[in-house]
Every structure is written in C-alpha cells, then in structure tokens.
Amino acid sequence: MEVVVIGGGLAGLVFSLEALKTGHRIVLLEKEDTPGGLLKTESENGYVFDTGGSHIIFSREPYKLNYLLNIVGRKNLLRHRRDTRIYYKGRFIKYPFENGIYMLPPRERYEILKSVIETYANRVKGLLDEPKNFEEWIYYVFGNAIAEKYLVPYNKKIWKRDLKEISLEWVKGRVPLPPINDVLKSAVGIPTEGYRHQLNFYYPLEGGIYTLVENLLNRLSSNKNFRLITGVNVEQIYKQGDIVFVNTGDREFKGDVVVSTAPLPQTLNYIDKRYARKLDNFDYNSLLVIGIGTRFKALPYHWIYFPQNSIVFHRLAILSNYSPKMAPKNGTTFLAEISIPPGEQINTDKLERRVIEDILSLGIIKESDVVQTKSWFWKYAYIVYRQRYSETTKLAKRYLLEHCVITLGRFGSWTYINMDETAYRARMTARNLKSTFRLYRREKGLEG
Ligand SMILES: Cc1cc2nc3c(=O)[nH]c(=O)nc-3n(C[C@H](O)[C@H](O)[C@H](O)COP(=O)(O)OP(=O)(O)OC[C@H]3O[C@@H](n4cnc5c(N)ncnc54)[C@H](O)[C@@H]3O)c2cc1C
C-alpha cells in the first residue's frame, strides 16, 4: 500500500520502519526542518539539552523496553537506579512521597500515618463514597495528609485545572496505588521503593534522547521505498474514490491510507473544520522547557518535583546526572519544566529569569555559576483527560477511519502514552495495517 505518514516523531518513524518491512511504501511529511518531535537534543558550549523536557527510557514490559534499547544500541546505554526527590519544606524527600515519609519530621510522619490508616480502614469498611473524579480519587486512596501536603498541590500545578474536572480515566493504570505496607514501613524509617517499573531506567551515554531518532533515521534512509520530506505542514486531507490526498499548501501527496501522528483535533481540522468544532472536548497543556548550564556539580539527583507555587517549575531535571556527556566536565545541565494552559500568554525572558532565581533560592548554585540559558515552547505536551474523554476520542477516531486516516502516537491517538507504548502501538499498527484496512473496507461493503 502507498502510505502517507504525517509527523516524524517517534510514532511516525517507528511506524514507517515497521511498515516498510511488510512491503508498504511510505512518504513521511514533517512540518519542522528536523524530525523527532519531542525527542530533540541541542548542544550549546558543551551543555546538552533535551529540548522536549526530561526523557528517560523505561517500561513495565521488557519487550517494549528492549525495542527502544535496541534502537539506541546497547553499547551507548547507561542504566541508572532512580534517585528522584520531592522538594518539601526545604528538604529533598525521596520519591514517591509515600515512600519518603521517613525523611519528614516526626509530627508530619504521625499525621500521614494516622490519615493513611483511617482512610484505609474506612475504605475497607465501605464508609467512603466511590471517587468520581481525579481529586476525589487522591483523597480516597491516599488520605487527607498526603493529598494536601503533596499530591493535590503538585497535580494542580502541573494540570493547571481544578482536579475535579479531570476524569478518572486518567488514573487507570497510570498512578500506582501505594501498598499500605510500604507506607507503614516508611513511616517508621524502613526504606522502601515505589513506582518500581521506573526504579531502573536507561539513557544514552552520548547524543541525548535524540539518539533514538538519529538511529531510526539511519535505518530508514537506505530504504528506497521511504521518502522523508521535512518543512511541510499538512493543512488538508480529502478523499476521492479510493485515494486520499494530503495537501501541504503548495504540494499534494496521495496514498491508499494516511497515518496521522499530528494532534487529533488538528487532524480532524484538516478534514472538516465544522466537525472538529463539534467535537470540541480536546483539552491539553503546553510546556515551556528552560535549560540552564552552570559551572560546578550541583545535587546528585536525577530530577526533583516541586509542589509549591512559590517555585515556578513543577520539575527540575539534572541531565548531567543522566549522562556525564550532557555537560562539560564539572558542569551541570538543568532542565526546568513549566506547564502552561492553552492560550496563556507567556514572557519567556521573564520566566527564564524566574527559573534562575528559583534555582538560586534553593541554595544549590550561585548566580555567577550560570553560563547558559535557553528555552523551548511545546504547544502540545500533556493531554488533559476531561470528563467524556473516551466518548469524544472514540468518535473522532471512527470519523477519521471513515476518511482512511489512522491516528497514532501520543497526540495523534490523544492518549497519555510514553515512548515505550508509542513505539509499541506504532509497530502493531504497521504490522496489522493491511488487515485493519481490509476489514474496514469489507465492513463498508467496499470489498467482497
Ligand atoms: C515533558 C515530557 C516528558 C516526557 N518524558 C518521557 C519519559 O521520560 N519517558 C518516556 O518514555 N516518554 C516520555 N514522554 C512521552 C514521549 O515524549 C512521547 O511518548 C513521544 O515522544 C511521542 O511521540 P509522537 O511521535 O507520538 O509525538 P511527537 O513527538 O509530538 O511527534 C509528532 C510530529 O508530528 C509533526 N507534525 C505535527 N503536525 C504536523 C503537520 N500538520 N504536518 C506535518 N507534521 C506535523 C510534529 O512536528 C512532530 O515532529 C514525555 C513527554 C513529555 C511532554
């Protein structure tokens, strides 16, 4: 089949690689000059920044993990045991919070323990109402103390929404339930680990997270059935008979099927603006990533979460602890992440200044140590699961399939997925492309 792929991020590249193996021909259209989507890396004076925010390689499923590790190449991989913190009342508490309780003063430990036990007992006795939204779920599972000290303020900061507006669908399978035993152990000072599927993670020794993209492009470039066209922004998709046309303003491409990894609401827009407006339930947050390069080594952690509003970023990653090649010798590469609700006007210069001041306020660097600052804005970063999330996305995907458009990727499928799942779904879609398409045509009575 002739396939037009929209978007050269991880989803588009993995899909292309796998679809070529089953004999399809691919034209991949990417609007930026460099493919990679969120997985881009830039280097300035020896400071290496992953411009789409901190990215580590991990997975619950070994086969999904191995696929990504093989793309990077085993010789260029570092394996880390996560050392991640939450900045809370001037202390760097071990993450997840419920596993770091032992680092809190006795009164706070007592408050948390009491609230966790009471909530647990009430839940088991059936005295608590079933949660109906994300905020209620936090209180229902963790109790008031952990909710109010960390989870609610942190989530409000990253989601920039009333947490009651966020659907429970977001939580399913994503936010791990804390084993009561871990909380008890942690409160009395016995160290435990939570969020275990991410306890060990991988990162390229050289090249930052873009290594994944670079290696995928190397594998694709030698295939004569693959064509990559960069700097072309898809604006319209339409069908004539059995052929789908993709218009990029001054050029037109055609295929039997289109695979779009562009954000789902945008893909709808390329076909029918009125229908896209009708399904207007696609909420998201943007992201400003601010990279700071400093002299001297600062802090031994991989990344730190900041629940308090007095600090502008919700997360600060220390990329030079992911790989020593991410900073000059004795330097530190920081990456601060600030989530931005859609449409909010931002002043990047002011925010860069604010990030530096906030890092200075932690007392870990001096102003004169800062040698490099740069920022990158990403319109689509976090999908916000509103109520009626499933209903809307299902309708949208069904509508697109009727126009021979298959959606894929984090924003294409409008699902909060990481690289492991993004790559896995891209592979499966490529492998099953013919049968999915035939089944669809048969259902529609287009094929006997
Ligand atoms: C802050 C942050 C941190 C993350 N951390 C991790 C992590 O630690 N580990 C992990 O596994 N995952 C992580 N992820 C998730 C990971 O980034 C994604 O799963 C993955 O990069 C998604 O790839 P994609 O191809 O679906 O999307 P994208 O990377 O967005 O690629 C889509 C591509 O389509 C192009 N495009 C869009 N519209 C058009 C158009 N009209 N015409 C042509 N081209 C178009 C874009 O330019 C882009 O190149 C993180 C995500 C974020 C936001």
The ligand as an SDF file (V2000), in Angstrom:
LIG
                    3D

 53 58  0  0  0  0  0  0  0  0999 V2000
    7.5780   16.7210   29.2100 C   0  0  0  0  0  0  0  0  0  0  0  0
    7.5060   15.3300   28.6900 C   0  0  0  0  0  0  0  0  0  0  0  0
    8.3200   14.3650   29.2490 C   0  0  0  0  0  0  0  0  0  0  0  0
    8.2520   13.0580   28.7980 C   0  0  0  0  0  0  0  0  0  0  0  0
    9.0730   12.1400   29.3690 N   0  0  0  0  0  0  0  0  0  0  0  0
    9.0630   10.8760   28.9330 C   0  0  0  0  0  0  0  0  0  0  0  0
    9.9450    9.9180   29.5080 C   0  0  0  0  0  0  0  0  0  0  0  0
   10.7160   10.2290   30.4100 O   0  0  0  0  0  0  0  0  0  0  0  0
    9.9150    8.6520   29.0220 N   0  0  0  0  0  0  0  0  0  0  0  0
    9.0520    8.2690   28.0260 C   0  0  0  0  0  0  0  0  0  0  0  0
    9.0680    7.0910   27.6430 O   0  0  0  0  0  0  0  0  0  0  0  0
    8.2040    9.1630   27.4560 N   0  0  0  0  0  0  0  0  0  0  0  0
    8.1880   10.4470   27.8790 C   0  0  0  0  0  0  0  0  0  0  0  0
    7.3460   11.3700   27.3000 N   0  0  0  0  0  0  0  0  0  0  0  0
    6.4550   10.9370   26.2100 C   0  0  0  0  0  0  0  0  0  0  0  0
    7.1380   10.9510   24.8270 C   0  0  0  0  0  0  0  0  0  0  0  0
    7.6360   12.2390   24.5660 O   0  0  0  0  0  0  0  0  0  0  0  0
    6.1170   10.5810   23.7510 C   0  0  0  0  0  0  0  0  0  0  0  0
    5.5290    9.3350   24.0200 O   0  0  0  0  0  0  0  0  0  0  0  0
    6.6840   10.5110   22.3220 C   0  0  0  0  0  0  0  0  0  0  0  0
    7.7290   11.3960   22.1000 O   0  0  0  0  0  0  0  0  0  0  0  0
    5.5380   10.8090   21.3660 C   0  0  0  0  0  0  0  0  0  0  0  0
    5.9520   10.7500   20.0260 O   0  0  0  0  0  0  0  0  0  0  0  0
    4.9160   11.1150   18.8610 P   0  0  0  0  0  0  0  0  0  0  0  0
    5.5760   10.8000   17.5830 O   0  0  0  0  0  0  0  0  0  0  0  0
    3.6170   10.4870   19.1580 O   0  0  0  0  0  0  0  0  0  0  0  0
    4.6430   12.7010   19.0040 O   0  0  0  0  0  0  0  0  0  0  0  0
    5.5560   13.9620   18.6570 P   0  0  0  0  0  0  0  0  0  0  0  0
    6.8840   13.8040   19.2720 O   0  0  0  0  0  0  0  0  0  0  0  0
    4.7600   15.1560   19.0330 O   0  0  0  0  0  0  0  0  0  0  0  0
    5.7170   13.9260   17.0720 O   0  0  0  0  0  0  0  0  0  0  0  0
    4.7140   14.3920   16.1970 C   0  0  0  0  0  0  0  0  0  0  0  0
    5.3850   15.0020   14.9770 C   0  0  0  0  0  0  0  0  0  0  0  0
    4.3710   15.4220   14.0670 O   0  0  0  0  0  0  0  0  0  0  0  0
    4.7540   16.6550   13.4900 C   0  0  0  0  0  0  0  0  0  0  0  0
    3.5410   17.3320   12.9990 N   0  0  0  0  0  0  0  0  0  0  0  0
    2.5040   17.8000   13.7450 C   0  0  0  0  0  0  0  0  0  0  0  0
    1.5840   18.3780   12.9530 N   0  0  0  0  0  0  0  0  0  0  0  0
    2.0410   18.2560   11.6850 C   0  0  0  0  0  0  0  0  0  0  0  0
    1.5280   18.6620   10.4160 C   0  0  0  0  0  0  0  0  0  0  0  0
    0.3730   19.3140   10.2910 N   0  0  0  0  0  0  0  0  0  0  0  0
    2.2510   18.3840    9.2970 N   0  0  0  0  0  0  0  0  0  0  0  0
    3.4450   17.7280    9.3930 C   0  0  0  0  0  0  0  0  0  0  0  0
    3.9690   17.3350   10.5710 N   0  0  0  0  0  0  0  0  0  0  0  0
    3.2800   17.5850   11.7010 C   0  0  0  0  0  0  0  0  0  0  0  0
    5.4370   17.3780   14.6430 C   0  0  0  0  0  0  0  0  0  0  0  0
    6.2790   18.4190   14.1880 O   0  0  0  0  0  0  0  0  0  0  0  0
    6.2160   16.2360   15.3010 C   0  0  0  0  0  0  0  0  0  0  0  0
    7.5010   16.1000   14.7500 O   0  0  0  0  0  0  0  0  0  0  0  0
    7.3530   12.6880   27.7540 C   0  0  0  0  0  0  0  0  0  0  0  0
    6.5330   13.6690   27.1890 C   0  0  0  0  0  0  0  0  0  0  0  0
    6.5910   14.9760   27.6520 C   0  0  0  0  0  0  0  0  0  0  0  0
    5.7010   16.0200   27.0550 C   0  0  0  0  0  0  0  0  0  0  0  0
  1  2  1  0
  2  3  1  0
  2 52  2  0
  3  4  2  0
  4  5  1  0
  4 50  1  0
  5  6  2  0
  6  7  1  0
  6 13  1  0
  7  8  2  0
  7  9  1  0
  9 10  1  0
 10 11  2  0
 10 12  1  0
 12 13  2  0
 13 14  1  0
 14 15  1  0
 14 50  1  0
 15 16  1  0
 16 17  1  0
 16 18  1  0
 18 19  1  0
 18 20  1  0
 20 21  1  0
 20 22  1  0
 22 23  1  0
 23 24  1  0
 24 25  2  0
 24 26  1  0
 24 27  1  0
 27 28  1  0
 28 29  2  0
 28 30  1  0
 28 31  1  0
 31 32  1  0
 32 33  1  0
 33 34  1  0
 33 48  1  0
 34 35  1  0
 35 36  1  0
 35 46  1  0
 36 37  1  0
 36 45  1  0
 37 38  2  0
 38 39  1  0
 39 40  1  0
 39 45  2  0
 40 41  1  0
 40 42  2  0
 42 43  1  0
 43 44  2  0
 44 45  1  0
 46 47  1  0
 46 48  1  0
 48 49  1  0
 50 51  2  0
 51 52  1  0
 52 53  1  0
M  END
$$$$
